Amino acid sequence: MHLEGVWRRKDDDVVKYSAMETFRGRGVFRHAKTIAKLIKGTGAKTLLDFGSGKGEQYTDDVFQNGKRIADSLHQYWNVQTISCYDPALTVDDSILNTSYDGVIATNVLDLVPEEDLPWHIDMLFDKSDRFVFCNVMDYPSKTFLPDGENARVTRKSSIWWRGMFAAANRKKPQVRYCIAFSSQRTDTEGRLVNRTGYLHNCQDLPINREIAG
């Protein structure tokens, strides 16, 4: 996908996007506020962005409600280092030879085939000393692979995802996790509505009541 580009649904059309236009990593901005609360609550100073795409998110200013609030995500999150790793792009795997305070994986896990998810999730926990954050969705993506398959190959329920993370968490119980789970349902007027809820084990952290904010 990084090399060939993808097809995406836009209104009633399906449009081809070049490799340079795809997987830039900017989807993390939708979750920047929640990640900031996890960082503050756990005292994290080093992060691994697994599946970071092209890493363009770390060269952009940070905006909130149309107002520029920080020069970068580094500044907004107040962390010392952010290491980027993307299996399709990163040549040097030594980034994975160490652990980090926090591991984030946005727009990643539901693109992974179901049979490969257990070891992927175990790896996220293995590389984290304090928290893991990810987001997943239970409905088809607007992105299609070159062979025509929908890019979101794993679409499961919130209960299923919680079970997967709970299993990994048992092997490293000191690590906190938060899953931003998005679902798509039809309202009473027949319109599709997207909703995001948070599955987490952060009850003992001061961010617990704020995590969805």
Buried (B, 14 or more C-beta within 10 A) or exposed (E): BBEEBBBBBEEEEEEEBEEEEBBBBBBBBBBBBBBBBBBBBBEBBBBBBBBBBBBEBBEBEBEEEEEEEBEBBBEBBEBEEBBBBBEEBBEEEEBBEEBBBBBBBBBBBBBBEEEEBEEBBBBBBBBBBBBBBBBBBBBEBBBBBEEEEBBBBBBBEBEBBBEBBEEBBEEBEEBBBBBBBBBEEEEEEEEEEEEBEBBBBBEEBEBBEBBBE
